[in-house]
Amino acid sequence: MFSVWNIKRFIAGIGFVSRYCTAAKCPELKLQYRVIPEDCYNAVMKHLRQNYFVDEPISKSVRLYKYGTTHKEVEKLCLQVLKKNLSIMATNERDELAGVILNSPLTRDDFKKAKWELESNRDETFKKILNFFYSFNLKTDIFNYFKVNKIFNANIVSVDGNFRGKGVSKSLLKYSEELAKENGFEIMKAEATGIFSQKIFKIAGFKLFQEQFYNRYVDEHDEPILPVELPDTKMQLLYKLIK
């Protein structure tokens, strides 16, 4: 699928993967895949506002975002992930952003931090989402199951509407797996919140670890806390061993 594989090193010792490929479904689409540098953070955040945040099923269910708007707490977390230097962007020959995948290392200690962020957050709408993810991960305990201390976490996969259906997500995941191996990870994981992202991860070789149906995550009155609309019915925790 990929015509050339080149690994370069970015300044200041930051890994910078510069790889060009031609998507099999679209021969004229030539994209460059590279670790996201700091001077591209603003462009990535703009992309997420216009694509991922407005399309993601859980965010839509509580109306967290409107097209092009911002949410300070969400973007703060995204920037923290970007600064880990494990996220990858895809751009075409005109430097247009085709897609991104936001990756980060995840350790057992991160659950303590997540609990603190949950308890200290004052945004009740966003708190619903944080609590959902926190309780789900606490219940699944993937670290203990696989006897590992760190996991390569694929937080967000987002493709611009003009580039969808052309294999960009698959390529972003492939290059992320290579990056994970280069950094000594043995397992990748992702929480896929919709049927389309679940399909993408499974095509990339991810397997189901655990899942949570949205209509079974309810309050004291038996009402869904996150009223996610069909066709999305559940969140899946997916994993891939990459030893």
N, C-alpha and C positions, 0 to 999 in steps of 0.2 A: 504493500500500500504506500510506503514512504520511499521516495526516490533518493534522498540524501539524509544521512545522520551525522551531524557535526556537534561536538560538545566543546564549547569555549568557556573561558573563565572571565567573569566580569570583574571590574575594578574593585578594590578593597576586599578581595577574597570572597566575594559573593558569587555563588554558583549561577551561571547564566547560560541557559540551554538555548542555543540558536539552531533550530531545525526547520528545514523547509519540507513541505510535503504537498502532494497533489491528491486531493480526495478522490477516491475511486468513483463515487457517484457524480462527480462534477470535475472533469479533467481540467477545466480552465481555472479552477479555484486553487491558487497557490498561497499557502499560509505559512507564516513564521511562528513557531512556538518557542516561548522563552519565559524564564522566571521573571515575574513582574517587578520591575525596578521602581524605586521610590518616586521618580518623576512621572510615573504613569498612574499613581494612586487615584488622583482626581478623575482621570478618564475612566478608571475602573468603577469608581463610585457612581459616576454619571450613568455608566452602562447598567449597573445594578438597579438604579432608580427607575430606569426606563424599561427594564426587562424583568429581571428576577423578582424583585420585591412586589411588583404588581401582579405577577403570574403565580407566585408560590401559594399553594392551596391554604396553608394555615394562616398566613398573613392576610389573604383575601377573606378568610372566614371571619376575622375580627376587624376587618377594614383598617389594618395598621398603616397602610400606605395608599396614596393616590398617585397617579402617574406623574413622575418627575419630581415628587416632593421628597422631603428628607425626614429621617427619624434619628435623632442624635444617638440614642443608646444602641440602636442596631448598627449604625455606621461606625460607632466607636469600636464595637466588637469586630467588625469587618477589618478595620484598620489594624487592630491588634493581630489578626490573622495574617494580613499582608506583610507585616513587619517580621514574620517568622521566615520569610524568604523561601517558602516552599510552594507558593502559588504560581500558576502558569497562565499566560495570556496567548491568544491567537490573533494575529493581525495579518492583513493582506498586504499586497505590494504598495498600496496607497496609505498604509499605516492606519487603516480603519480597523476598529476593534471588533473581531468576529465573535469572540467568546472568552470566558475566563473560568478557571477553577480555583477556588480558594481552599488551600490545604494548610493544615497545622499539625504539629506534634501534640499528642494527647497522652497524659499520664494520670496515674491514680490521684495525685495531688490536685489535679485540675478540678476534681469534683468538689473539693473543699472551697476552691475559689468560686465555682459555679453556685454553690449554696450561699456564699456571702453576697454575690451579685444579685441573687434572687431575693434574699431578705432585705437588701438595701435599696432595691429598685422601687420607685414611687409611681411608675407608670403601670396602672392596673391592667391595661390592655396587654402591654408587652409582658407583664408579669405572668399572665395566663400561659403565654407561649414558653417562657423560661421554665415555669413550673412543670409543664408538660414534658419538655425535653429532660429536665433534671430527674424527675420521678421515673421516667422511662429508662434512662441510662443507669440509674441506681438499681432498678429492678433487674436489668439484664446482666450487669456485672461481667462484661466481656473480658476484662483483664484477668479475672480469676479463672474463667473458663479456658482461656488459651495460655495461661501462666506466663504472661508478658507484663512488662512494666511501662512500655510505650507503644503507641499505635499511631499510624499515619492516618489522619482524619480528613476526609474529603467533605468540607463543610458546605460548599456551594458550587454547583455547576450551572453556568448560565451562558446561553448563546443568543446573539442578536437575531431578531426576527428575519433579517435579510439573509442569514447564513444557516438557518435551520434546515434539517433534512439532508445535510451534506457531509455528515460524518465528523463534525467538529467536536461534539461531546466525546465521541469514542476516542478521538486523537488526544484530547485533553486528559482523559483518564489513562491512556497508554503512556504518555509522557510523565504523568504524575507517578505512575507505578515505577518507571525507570528512576525517577528522582528519589522515590522512597527507598529503593534498593541501594542507590548511591549513598544514602544517609543512614544505612544500617537498620531500616525497619523490616519487620518480618510479617506484618499484617496491616492491611488497609481496612477502613470502615467508613460507612456513610449512613446517615439517616435520610432515606428517600421518602418524601412526604406526598408524592403523587404517582399515579400509574405510569406517567411518561418517564419520570426520572428512575422509577423502579425498573422499567424495561431497559433503559440505557445501562444501568449498572449491571443488570443480569447478562446483557449481551457482552459486557466487558469481563465477564467471568466471576462476578460477585455472587455470593450465596446468601440465602436468608438465614439470619440468626434469631431474630425475634420480631414480632409485629404488634401494633396496637391499633385496634379499630376506633375510629373517632367517635362513633355513636355509643361506644361503651365507656368512654372517658366522660363521666357525668358529675354533676354537682349533687348537693343534698336533696334536690327535688327530682333527681333522675333526668335532668335536662343536659344535653351535650354542652360541654364547656367550650368546645371549639366546633361550631356548626359548619364543618367543611362540606362543600357541595359535591354532588356526584359529577363526574365519574370517580372522584378520589374518595376512597373509603377508609384508608388506613395508612399509617406510617410504618415503614419497614427498616429495621436495622440490618444492614447488609455488610458482608465482610469478604475479604479475599486474602488468602495466604500467599505471600510472595517470597518465601525463603529461597 
